[in-house]
Amino acid sequence: MNREVLGPDDGPVIVMLHGWGANIDLLRPLGERLASSGCRVVMFDLPGFGQTPLPSTPWNVFDYAKHVIAELDALGIQRAHIFGHSFGGRLGLILGADYPDRVDKLMLSDAAGIRAPLPVMIRVRTRVYKGLRRALEAVGLRGLSERLRAAYNARYGSSDFNAASGVMRETFVKVVNQDLSAWATRVVAPTLLFWGSADTDTPLAQGRQLESLIPDAGLIVFDGAGHYAYLERVADTARIIHRFLSDEA
């Protein structure tokens, strides 16, 4: 387990959760700024990323959320503010909904978790592909079916899917297929959403949808920023978070 704790022991605790395929290196620029303003910042590589070993079996988002709670327990942290980017935002939604007694305030940047409807052509293509694979396997051509699967994934699979292998590829499928819209409606913590207007991985429309679903949420849009909006505007993000956490109203 790769874990870092920055800032004073008596500061407000912020647990920072990184995105898929990332690690705490991409959280550190914001974490260091928050720590310098008096926060106690906790960061760790999630299982399967950075220096933390793979899970022994494919995990889903709920397994990862339980892992975060176990980390809090190990550190003796009863309640914390949560910052999550992308995949870490998925975990933030689950923590806010299923573990409300452990979350004070929630801050999500370009969070994943909303499943946009697939275009008609993609749905048709997927049905044809799956039907063809079933037909090949039904007549005993499993090898050809597997070659078709590999070719299809290479052409149409996302970069994250193709970069993963073994248990993490199965984990990725479990993670991305989970729509967390219903969990968003059960988040009770005050929530601040940071989004890049030019984000193409989790488009701004998803941020606006989360703002409408979470009962107490506000959306900050960084014009021209992409999927790592919090890093592109790290000073602004840190300043806004500091104000957000200082506001007890």
Number of C-alpha atoms within 10 A of each C-alpha: 12 15 13 13 17 21 20 15 12 9 14 19 24 27 25 25 28 24 25 17 13 18 22 23 13 14 21 18 15 20 28 17 20 22 22 14 15 17 22 22 29 23 22 24 22 27 19 20 21 17 15 15 13 16 16 10 11 17 20 17 22 16 12 19 20 16 14 19 17 13 16 17 12 9 10 9 14 12 20 20 21 28 27 25 29 22 23 27 26 30 30 33 32 23 24 27 21 18 17 16 14 18 23 19 20 27 26 28 29 32 29 29 28 21 14 11 7 9 8 9 9 11 12 11 11 14 12 12 16 12 11 14 19 15 14 16 14 10 8 11 13 15 11 13 19 14 12 16 15 13 12 13 14 13 10 12 13 10 10 12 18 14 11 15 12 10 15 21 16 16 20 19 14 14 21 17 13 15 15 19 16 14 18 24 18 17 25 21 24 18 26 22 22 24 31 25 20 17 19 11 13 22 19 22 14 18 26 16 13 24 19 15 17 24 16 14 18 18 18 16 19 19 13 12 17 21 22 20 23 24 19 15 15 16 15 14 21 21 13 15 16 16 11 17 17 10 8 6 4
